[in-house]
Each structure stands twice: as structure tokens, then as C-alpha cells.
Amino acid sequence: MGKGRVGVVPLGGDTSTINSICMGIALAAQEQGVEAVAFRQGWLGVLEPDENYKIVVPPNGQTKPTYVKASGEYTPLIPNLIDPDQGGTPLLMKKVNPLSLSGAPEDITNRLKRMGIHEVVAIGADDTIEILMNMKSLGYFWDIRFVVATKTIDNDVGTNGSFLDMFNFFTSGFPTAVSKGVSYGEGAYSNVFTNNKVMVYEVMGRKTGWLALTIGELVGAHMVLIPEDPIFIDDICKRIFAIYKQQQHAFVVVAEGVIDAKTGEPLSADKSRRDPSNNAKLGGAGHVLARHVYNYFSSQGCRLDYCDFMTAGYALRGGQPTPLDRVTAQALGHHALEQLLSANLPFQVAGLVWDGTRVVPAVRNVNEVVAFDGREVIPRNVPIDGVIPENGLYDKETKLPTKLAGKYADLLGVPRMVLINGWQGPIYR
């Protein structure tokens, strides 16, 4: 067992780089002479094996007690058993909030101690950090040190600062999600152009618009709609109508969490369905907006044969990581474990920063890089400058990424779509 044991727990939603991060952790553990133990199915792997845990607040107003069964499964994390080029993870993911399960926080603490684990690498994002901060504030994990190796396709964990001084510069998994989103959008754009369509392309982004912004920039969208800038639907419909009259097609990228300015709510929120972190289920903003656009065109006496919507959805989370994403994810996992073992701090966050020439891993105290209001982690928004738009990444007037956003997108290593031009030759009647 060498110097001791460290725990590894993949948590939250999956990305393409979880295996890459695990490879970095496994290599670092080998170098440091410690045993890395990876738990399967997130927190359910850390809980007592085969134990049934009662959900404190049953979902959707159920009165009958609801239980979750823990697996208690773990496995040694060994480099030659990990494929860093494979998306997803054989460790499996299960979204569970221990604070919602009766007795779970105590059992997690006790089992880690029994296994001789006093340092844990949690692979997660805002929900993971939020759960750990709340559990520590309630007195759990007081003698267990954590580092969160951040991964999320939403790119919303960290700080902004100046353009090249962000923590994270990007979150692990984000470049691959952008790459897949651009590829998906490129295939649709040629169809939109050829058939004189209006297309509303919905991508993930519950609270922030990083994905929509960057994908929209790289595919050359006519308009990008993000949660940071609430929209008036009638105004958006008028803008799309004007674009269509000029170009005979329109391609709009929208984040799933875009806000209706009149109601203050996401266009597609389903409050009757919630995830383990109590977030309303989203999905359908593209459909809602496309329906409004079609009706507006009809009200203007313009017959629109095709007003479609499409959703990239969970496809952006998986598959083989891009070379940049894989290399930086492995470095992230390696550095996270090194710092966890060397720095005597109770809670750290590992991320990626720009060092002037390339993206490298860095570890900070959680309070330096995460805004926490005492209950929830505040997401990192897309920077918007209402006075000088070019100082930010999004222009609220044009509903488009700025030139600075273009520079940021180009640093992700994702090729831009070759924009389609109109017919250059003569047309006869």
C-alpha cells in the first residue's frame, strides 16, 4: 500500500475526459507511492455496500418513502487498465446528493476512515463543490482533505478576470463538447442554406452560455442566445425575420437555459421534474423558439416551408476527447493529486490556466476560485461589457460573440466551419 491510500470519486455529469483525468491521477499515485482507490457510481460507491438509504425529501411530492441502494463498489486505479482516449468511464456515474439521503454523510465519513482514506480527489463541477462545501459547513469530512478536479462541458466553474487570466481557462471536457457541437452544426448549416430554412440549434447550458457562444462563433451563426442575456421573444422573431429576408436562411444557436425576459424563467423549464441537485429539468428551448418564429413569419404574410429545431443534447458529453482536451485533462489529474498530497489544505480546486503560451494545470484554495453564497455555488458567467462590448465576449445588442470571443474560440483547437457563400455565377431566366 506504500505511503497510504487516496480515494477517487467521479461525480456529477459525464464528459469525454474522465478517463484522461483518471489516467493522470493513477500515474501520479504510482510516482508518489500511494494506492489510488476509485469508487464506482459516484457517492453510491463510497456508501456502505448494499445499504438502502431513505431519501429525505421524496421526489415530485411522493408521500411513500423512497430508497436508494448503495453499491459500495471500488477498484484499484491502475494506469494500464485505463484508456484515456475513451469517452465516459467504466467507473460509471450516478447523480446523488448525500445530503438528501438519511444517514449518508455519516456513513461516507466513517467508511473512508475505515478504509484508511484521508485524501480524496473528486472529479466534478459546481454541484460537487457545492455538496462538499455544504457538508464541510455541517461538520462532516473535518479530517478528510479534498481536491476537486474540475470537469464540465458548461465551462462555468472558476473565475473570469482578464481574458488570459481566467481560472479555469476552460474546464476539462469543454473543448471536445465544442468540437462535437461545431461538427453537428456544420452538417445542419449546409442543409439550412440549401433549403432556405430557419434553424434553431439548441445546446446545453443551464445557467451560462459558454457552449452556445463558442459553437455559435465557430459555425458562423446569425444569432446566439445565452442565459446571461434574457430575451424578448417578439424582438428575437423580428430580428430573425430581417435576417431571413436578407439572406434567405437563418441559423440561430440557443442555450437550453435562455431566459424569457417577460417571465424571468427559462423558456423550457419543467418545474415538475428535478435532478438530484433540485434543478428544474430543461430541454426544449429550441422547440419553443422555433414555434414562435414560425408563427411570426405567418403573421407577416411570409410562407416559411421549413422552420426547424435540433438539439445536440448528451452527444456533446461523450466520445473520444480532442487532443488538447485529453492532454490537459491528464495533466490536470496528475497535478491535482500531487498538490493534494503536498499541500496541507482541507479543500482545493484543480483547474486549467493560460501561462502565456499554453494551457497548464493549477490548484487553488476553493475560496479563491469559487463564489459561494452560503448555500449554492455561483456559476461563472460569460463576460459581458454593457459599455464597451469588445471588452467582453458577448455583444447584447447584436446577440453575437465579440472579436475577443473569436480569439478565445480559436485557442480551443477546434477548426472553424468554412462559411457557405452564395452562387457566384450568372443565373438566367
C-alpha positions as CSV (number, residue, x, y, z in Angstrom):
1,M,0.0,0.0,0.0
2,G,3.0,2.3,0.0
3,K,2.6,5.5,2.0
4,G,-1.2,5.2,2.1
5,R,-4.4,5.3,0.2
6,V,-6.2,8.1,-1.7
7,G,-9.8,8.0,-2.9
8,V,-11.0,8.9,-6.3
9,V,-14.7,9.7,-6.9
10,P,-16.1,10.7,-10.4
11,L,-19.2,12.8,-9.7
12,G,-22.0,14.7,-11.5
13,G,-22.4,14.6,-15.2
14,D,-20.0,12.8,-17.6
15,T,-17.6,14.3,-20.0
16,S,-15.2,12.9,-22.6
17,T,-12.2,13.4,-20.3
18,I,-13.0,11.5,-17.1
19,N,-10.7,8.6,-18.1
20,S,-8.0,11.0,-19.1
21,I,-8.2,12.7,-15.7
22,C,-8.1,9.2,-14.0
23,M,-5.0,8.3,-16.0
24,G,-3.2,11.4,-14.7
25,I,-4.3,10.5,-11.1
26,A,-3.1,6.9,-11.5
27,L,0.3,7.9,-12.8
28,A,0.8,10.4,-10.0
29,A,-0.2,7.9,-7.4
30,Q,2.3,5.4,-8.9
31,E,5.0,8.1,-8.7
32,Q,4.1,9.1,-5.2
33,G,3.9,5.5,-3.9
34,V,0.3,5.6,-2.8
35,E,-2.6,3.4,-3.7
36,A,-5.4,5.1,-5.6
37,V,-8.8,3.6,-5.0
38,A,-11.6,4.6,-7.4
39,F,-15.2,4.3,-6.3
40,R,-17.9,3.3,-8.8
41,Q,-21.3,5.1,-9.3
42,G,-20.2,8.2,-7.5
43,W,-21.3,8.6,-3.9
44,L,-23.1,5.3,-4.1
45,G,-19.8,3.6,-4.3
46,V,-18.5,5.3,-1.1
47,L,-21.6,4.4,0.9
48,E,-22.0,1.1,2.8
49,P,-22.3,-1.8,0.4
50,D,-25.9,-2.9,-0.4
51,E,-27.4,-0.5,2.2
52,N,-30.7,1.1,1.5
53,Y,-30.8,4.9,2.2
54,K,-34.1,6.7,2.6
55,I,-34.5,9.9,0.5
56,V,-35.2,12.7,3.0
57,V,-37.5,14.6,0.6
58,P,-39.2,12.2,-1.8
59,P,-39.3,13.4,-5.5
60,N,-42.3,15.0,-7.1
61,G,-44.3,15.3,-3.8
62,Q,-44.5,11.5,-3.2
63,T,-45.7,10.5,0.2
64,K,-44.4,6.9,0.1
65,P,-40.8,6.6,1.4
66,T,-38.3,6.2,-1.4
67,Y,-35.0,4.5,-1.0
68,V,-31.7,4.4,-2.9
69,K,-29.5,1.3,-2.8
70,A,-25.7,1.9,-2.4
71,S,-23.3,-0.3,-4.4
72,G,-20.2,0.2,-2.1
73,E,-18.0,-0.8,-5.1
74,Y,-14.5,0.3,-5.6
75,T,-11.5,-0.7,-7.7
76,P,-7.7,0.0,-7.8
77,L,-6.9,2.8,-10.2
78,I,-4.1,1.4,-12.3
79,P,-2.6,3.1,-15.4
80,N,-2.6,0.0,-17.7
81,L,-6.3,-0.5,-17.1
82,I,-7.3,3.0,-18.2
83,D,-7.9,4.2,-21.8
84,P,-7.5,8.0,-21.8
85,D,-8.9,8.2,-25.3
86,Q,-12.3,6.6,-24.4
87,G,-15.2,8.9,-23.5
88,G,-17.3,8.2,-20.5
89,T,-15.9,5.9,-17.8
90,P,-16.3,2.2,-16.7
91,L,-16.4,3.6,-13.2
92,L,-20.0,4.7,-14.0
93,M,-21.7,7.9,-13.0
94,K,-24.7,8.3,-10.7
95,K,-26.0,11.7,-9.6
96,V,-26.8,11.5,-5.9
97,N,-26.7,14.2,-3.3
98,P,-25.6,12.6,0.0
99,L,-27.3,15.4,2.0
100,S,-30.7,14.1,0.6
101,L,-30.1,10.6,2.0
102,S,-30.7,9.8,5.6
103,G,-27.5,8.9,7.4
104,A,-25.4,9.1,4.2
105,P,-22.9,11.8,5.3
106,E,-22.0,9.9,8.4
107,D,-21.6,6.7,6.6
108,I,-19.4,8.2,3.9
109,T,-17.1,9.7,6.5
110,N,-16.9,6.5,8.5
111,R,-16.3,4.3,5.6
112,L,-13.5,6.5,4.2
113,K,-11.8,6.4,7.6
114,R,-12.2,2.6,7.9
115,M,-10.5,2.2,4.5
116,G,-7.6,4.4,5.6
117,I,-8.5,7.2,3.2
118,H,-7.9,10.8,4.4
119,E,-7.3,12.4,0.9
120,V,-9.9,12.3,-1.9
121,V,-9.8,13.5,-5.5
122,A,-13.4,14.3,-6.5
123,I,-13.8,14.7,-10.3
124,G,-16.7,17.1,-10.7
125,A,-18.0,20.6,-11.1
126,D,-20.3,23.2,-9.4
127,D,-22.7,20.7,-7.9
128,T,-19.8,18.6,-6.5
129,I,-18.1,21.7,-5.0
130,E,-21.5,22.8,-3.6
131,I,-22.2,19.5,-1.9
132,L,-18.7,19.3,-0.4
133,M,-18.9,22.9,0.9
134,N,-22.3,22.3,2.5
135,M,-21.2,19.0,4.1
136,K,-18.0,20.6,5.5
137,S,-20.0,23.5,6.9
138,L,-22.2,21.0,8.7
139,G,-19.2,19.4,10.3
140,Y,-18.7,16.4,8.0
141,F,-15.3,15.5,6.5
142,W,-13.5,17.7,9.0
143,D,-10.3,15.5,8.9
144,I,-10.6,14.4,5.2
145,R,-8.9,16.6,2.6
146,F,-10.4,17.1,-0.8
147,V,-9.4,18.4,-4.2
148,V,-12.0,18.8,-6.9
149,A,-10.5,18.1,-10.4
150,T,-13.0,20.2,-12.4
151,K,-14.7,18.8,-15.5
152,T,-17.8,20.1,-17.1
153,I,-18.9,20.9,-20.7
154,D,-20.6,24.0,-19.4
155,N,-17.3,25.7,-18.6
156,D,-18.9,27.6,-15.7
157,V,-16.6,26.8,-12.8
158,G,-13.8,29.3,-11.9
159,T,-13.2,33.0,-12.2
160,N,-13.0,35.3,-15.2
161,G,-10.6,38.2,-14.5
162,S,-8.9,39.4,-17.6
163,F,-9.2,37.4,-20.8
164,L,-6.0,35.4,-20.4
165,D,-6.1,35.3,-16.6
166,M,-9.1,33.1,-16.1
167,F,-9.3,30.1,-13.8
168,N,-10.3,27.8,-15.5
169,F,-9.2,29.0,-18.9
170,F,-11.5,26.2,-19.9
171,T,-12.9,23.3,-18.0
172,S,-11.9,19.7,-18.9
173,G,-14.4,18.3,-21.4
174,F,-15.4,21.7,-22.8
175,P,-13.2,21.7,-26.0
176,T,-14.5,18.3,-27.0
177,A,-18.1,19.4,-26.5
178,V,-17.4,22.5,-28.6
179,S,-15.8,20.3,-31.3
180,K,-18.7,17.9,-31.5
181,G,-21.2,20.8,-31.4
182,V,-19.4,22.5,-34.3
183,S,-19.4,19.3,-36.3
184,Y,-23.1,18.7,-35.7
185,G,-23.9,22.3,-36.6
186,E,-21.8,22.3,-39.7
187,G,-23.8,19.3,-41.1
188,A,-27.0,21.1,-40.4
189,Y,-25.9,24.5,-41.7
190,S,-25.4,23.3,-45.3
191,N,-28.9,21.8,-45.2
192,V,-30.3,25.1,-43.9
193,F,-28.6,27.1,-46.6
194,T,-29.6,24.8,-49.4
195,N,-33.3,24.6,-48.4
196,N,-33.8,28.2,-47.4
197,K,-34.6,27.2,-43.8
198,V,-34.7,28.8,-40.4
199,M,-32.9,26.5,-37.9
200,V,-32.8,26.9,-34.1
201,Y,-29.9,24.8,-32.8
202,E,-30.2,24.1,-29.0
203,V,-27.1,23.2,-27.0
204,M,-26.6,22.6,-23.3
205,G,-26.0,25.5,-20.9
206,R,-28.4,25.7,-17.9
207,K,-27.1,28.9,-16.3
208,T,-24.4,30.1,-18.7
209,G,-23.9,30.3,-22.4
210,W,-20.2,29.3,-22.9
211,L,-21.1,26.4,-25.2
212,A,-23.6,28.3,-27.2
213,L,-21.3,31.3,-27.5
214,T,-18.3,29.3,-28.7
215,I,-20.2,26.9,-31.0
216,G,-22.1,29.8,-32.5
217,E,-18.8,31.7,-33.2
218,L,-17.2,28.7,-34.9
219,V,-20.2,27.8,-37.1
220,G,-20.9,31.4,-38.1
221,A,-24.4,31.6,-36.5
222,H,-26.5,34.6,-37.4
223,M,-27.5,34.9,-33.8
224,V,-26.5,33.4,-30.4
225,L,-28.9,33.4,-27.4
226,I,-27.4,32.8,-23.9
227,P,-28.9,32.7,-20.3
228,E,-26.8,35.8,-19.3
229,D,-28.9,38.0,-21.6
230,P,-32.7,37.5,-21.1
231,I,-34.6,37.8,-24.4
232,F,-37.9,39.3,-25.5
233,I,-39.3,36.7,-27.9
234,D,-41.1,39.2,-30.2
235,D,-37.8,41.1,-30.7
236,I,-35.9,37.9,-31.5
237,C,-38.5,36.9,-34.0
238,K,-38.3,40.3,-35.7
239,R,-34.5,40.0,-35.9
240,I,-34.7,36.5,-37.4
241,F,-37.3,37.7,-39.9
242,A,-35.0,40.5,-41.0
243,I,-32.0,38.1,-41.4
244,Y,-34.1,35.7,-43.4
245,K,-35.4,38.5,-45.8
246,Q,-31.8,39.4,-46.5
247,Q,-30.1,36.0,-46.6
248,Q,-32.9,33.6,-47.4
249,H,-31.9,31.4,-44.5
250,A,-31.1,31.9,-40.8
251,F,-29.1,29.8,-38.3
252,V,-29.6,30.5,-34.6
253,V,-27.8,28.9,-31.7
254,V,-29.5,28.9,-28.3
255,A,-28.5,27.7,-24.9
256,E,-31.1,25.4,-23.2
257,G,-31.3,27.8,-20.2
258,V,-32.1,31.0,-22.1
259,I,-34.4,33.3,-20.1
260,D,-37.7,34.8,-21.2
261,A,-37.4,38.4,-20.1
262,K,-41.1,38.7,-19.6
263,T,-41.4,35.8,-17.1
264,G,-37.9,35.7,-15.8
265,E,-38.0,31.9,-16.3
266,P,-36.1,29.6,-18.7
267,L,-38.1,29.1,-21.9
268,S,-38.2,25.3,-21.4
269,A,-38.1,24.8,-17.6
270,D,-40.2,21.8,-16.3
271,K,-40.6,22.5,-12.6
272,S,-42.4,19.2,-12.1
273,R,-39.2,17.3,-12.9
274,R,-36.0,17.9,-11.0
275,D,-32.5,16.4,-10.8
276,P,-30.8,15.3,-7.5
277,S,-29.4,18.9,-7.1
278,N,-33.1,20.2,-7.2
279,N,-32.6,21.9,-10.6
280,A,-35.6,22.0,-12.8
281,K,-35.3,19.8,-15.9
282,L,-34.5,21.8,-19.0
283,G,-34.7,20.9,-22.7
284,G,-36.9,22.3,-25.5
285,A,-35.9,26.0,-25.7
286,G,-35.1,25.4,-29.4
287,H,-38.6,23.9,-30.0
288,V,-40.3,26.8,-28.2
289,L,-38.4,29.5,-30.0
290,A,-38.9,27.8,-33.4
291,R,-42.6,27.7,-32.9
292,H,-42.7,31.4,-32.1
293,V,-40.6,32.2,-35.2
294,Y,-42.9,30.2,-37.5
295,N,-46.0,31.9,-36.1
296,Y,-44.3,35.4,-36.5
297,F,-43.4,34.7,-40.1
298,S,-47.0,33.7,-40.8
299,S,-48.3,36.9,-39.2
300,Q,-46.1,38.8,-41.6
301,G,-47.5,37.0,-44.6
302,C,-44.3,35.1,-45.2
303,R,-44.7,31.4,-46.0
304,L,-41.9,29.5,-44.4
305,D,-41.6,26.0,-45.6
306,Y,-39.1,25.0,-43.0
307,C,-38.6,26.3,-39.5
308,D,-36.8,23.5,-37.7
309,F,-35.1,23.0,-34.4
310,M,-32.4,20.5,-33.4
311,T,-30.7,19.6,-30.1
312,A,-27.2,18.3,-29.7
313,G,-28.0,17.1,-26.2
314,Y,-26.0,14.5,-24.4
315,A,-23.9,13.7,-27.5
316,L,-21.7,16.6,-26.5
317,R,-20.8,14.9,-23.3
318,G,-19.2,11.7,-24.7
319,G,-16.9,10.3,-27.4
320,Q,-13.2,10.5,-27.8
321,P,-11.7,13.7,-26.4
322,T,-9.8,16.1,-28.7
323,P,-6.0,16.0,-28.4
324,L,-5.9,19.3,-26.4
325,D,-8.7,18.1,-24.1
326,R,-7.0,14.7,-23.5
327,V,-3.5,16.1,-22.8
328,T,-4.7,18.8,-20.5
329,A,-7.1,16.5,-18.6
330,Q,-4.4,14.0,-17.9
331,A,-2.1,16.8,-16.7
332,L,-5.0,18.1,-14.5
333,G,-5.5,14.8,-12.8
334,H,-1.7,14.3,-12.2
335,H,-1.3,17.8,-10.7
336,A,-4.4,17.6,-8.6
337,L,-3.1,14.5,-6.8
338,E,0.4,15.9,-6.4
339,Q,-1.0,19.1,-4.8
340,L,-3.4,17.2,-2.6
341,L,-0.6,15.1,-1.1
342,S,1.8,18.0,-0.7
343,A,-0.4,21.0,0.4
344,N,-2.0,20.7,3.9
345,L,-5.2,22.4,2.9
346,P,-8.7,21.0,3.6
347,F,-10.4,21.8,0.3
348,Q,-8.8,22.8,-3.0
349,V,-9.9,23.1,-6.6
350,A,-7.8,22.0,-9.6
351,G,-8.3,23.7,-12.9
352,L,-6.5,24.9,-16.1
353,V,-4.9,28.3,-16.7
354,W,-3.1,30.0,-19.6
355,D,0.6,30.5,-18.9
356,G,1.2,32.8,-21.8
357,T,1.9,30.1,-24.4
358,R,-0.2,27.1,-23.4
359,V,-2.8,25.7,-21.1
360,V,-1.4,24.2,-17.9
361,P,-2.9,22.8,-14.6
362,A,-3.1,24.8,-11.4
363,V,-4.6,24.2,-7.9
364,R,-6.1,26.9,-5.7
365,N,-7.8,27.1,-2.4
366,V,-11.6,26.7,-3.0
367,N,-12.4,30.2,-1.7
368,E,-10.0,31.8,-4.2
369,V,-11.7,30.5,-7.3
370,V,-15.4,29.7,-6.4
371,A,-18.1,32.1,-5.4
372,F,-20.3,30.6,-2.7
373,D,-23.3,32.4,-1.2
374,G,-23.5,30.1,1.8
375,R,-25.8,27.6,0.1
376,E,-25.1,27.5,-3.7
377,V,-22.0,27.9,-5.9
378,I,-22.5,30.9,-8.2
379,P,-21.7,29.9,-11.8
380,R,-19.1,31.7,-13.9
381,N,-21.0,33.7,-16.5
382,V,-19.9,34.7,-20.0
383,P,-18.2,38.1,-19.6
384,I,-20.4,40.9,-21.0
385,D,-19.4,44.6,-21.0
386,G,-22.5,46.7,-21.5
387,V,-20.5,49.9,-22.2
388,I,-17.7,48.6,-24.5
389,P,-18.9,45.2,-25.8
390,E,-15.5,44.3,-27.3
391,N,-14.1,44.2,-23.7
392,G,-16.4,41.2,-23.1
393,L,-17.1,38.0,-25.0
394,Y,-20.8,38.7,-26.0
395,D,-22.5,41.7,-27.5
396,K,-26.0,42.1,-26.2
397,E,-27.0,44.5,-29.0
398,T,-26.0,42.2,-31.9
399,K,-26.7,39.0,-30.0
400,L,-23.3,37.7,-31.3
401,P,-19.9,36.8,-29.9
402,T,-17.3,39.6,-30.0
403,K,-13.9,39.6,-31.7
404,L,-12.4,38.6,-28.3
405,A,-14.7,35.6,-28.2
406,G,-13.3,34.7,-31.6
407,K,-9.8,34.7,-30.2
408,Y,-10.9,32.6,-27.3
409,A,-12.6,30.1,-29.5
410,D,-9.5,29.8,-31.7
411,L,-7.4,28.8,-28.7
412,L,-9.6,25.7,-28.1
413,G,-8.0,23.9,-31.1
414,V,-11.4,23.4,-32.8
415,P,-11.5,24.2,-36.6
416,R,-13.9,26.8,-37.8
417,M,-16.6,25.9,-40.2
418,V,-16.0,27.1,-43.7
419,L,-18.7,29.6,-44.3
420,I,-21.0,29.0,-47.2
421,N,-21.2,31.7,-49.9
422,G,-23.9,32.3,-52.4
423,W,-23.8,31.2,-56.0
424,Q,-21.1,33.2,-57.8
425,G,-22.0,32.5,-61.5
426,P,-24.8,34.1,-63.6
427,I,-28.4,33.0,-63.3
428,Y,-30.7,33.2,-66.4
429,R,-34.4,33.2,-66.9
